[in-house]
Amino acid sequence: MKKRNIYILLILIIVVVLIIVFSGPKTGDKEFNGNKAIKEGSETGEQIEEKFLTREDVPKDIKVPELNEEKVDENVAVPLTVAKAGSTTEAMFRRFEIVAENNKFFPSEIIVNKGDVVHIDFTAMDKTYDITFPDYSMKQTAQKGEKKFLEFQALAPGKFLYYCELCGGLEGTTKGYIIIVPKESTE
């Protein structure tokens, strides 16, 4: 009986190893490594780094909009709710509304402070859209007329691209940015 169990375990290990080996990236495929894409060289197999355009540095002199703020660019989301995220933290809870219509997100730019809890109410108006945040491994799909939500804590500063995968992904026009401002820039 023990010998049989050892054989079964060995077979399972071999199957797992084969699955890992044969499901890995093929020549020319991109494998994601943080905020970069790695493209294998087609003939030599060497690794060539390419910039994966979902994260940029925070723009200079960026201001986090507050509740009911009126003097902001029309593409910048003004929070509908701002409240302390907890009694023992300086982080804020910020709720935004993003609408997808005519292959665009509106507003398309969300600006928050590092550490803030971000809540996004996402509505698809004229067809099915998704909203994909690759750096946070988050995606939500809404059918025409449907509202969905996403919520996460903004942990790393930067200007992060989000997009609609169903609308062409990185090459499409349905894109926006969430800008996470480092704490020292807000004081």
C-alpha positions, 0 to 999 in steps of 0.5 A: 500500500505504501509503495502504491502511494509513493507511485501516485505521488511521483506521478502527480509531481511529474504531471505538475512539472509538465504543466508548469513547463508547457504552460510557460511563456512561448518565444515572443510572449510577454510575461509581466514582472511588476510594472515592466513587460519582459519579452523573450528574445526570439532566437537567443532566449535572452531576456529583453526588458520593455517598459510596460506602460501602466505606471508613471511617476506622479506629476509635479504639483498635483492636488487631491480634490476634496468633497464638492470641489468645483475648480477642477478639470472636467476629466478629474473625478471629484469625490462624492464621499470623503470620510476618515477610513478609521479612527486610528489612521490618517487615511481617508475613504474616498468614493468616486463615480466613473461612467463608461460611454461612447468608448470613454471613461468619464471622468477619466482621472482619479487623484487620491493620497497614498494610504486612502481607501478608494471606492469606485462606482462604475456604470456602463451606459451604452454597452458592456464595459470592463474597468481593469486596474492591472497594477492592483490585479482588479477587474470589474465588468458591467453590462449596459445600464449596470453599476458595479463597484471596486474598492482598494487601498492606494498603497504605492505612489504613481500614476497608474493606467486603467483601461477597458480590456473589452474595448481594445485594452492598452491599445484602445481609447477607453482608458484613464488614470489613478494618481496616488500622491505620496504623503510628503507631497500633500503636507 
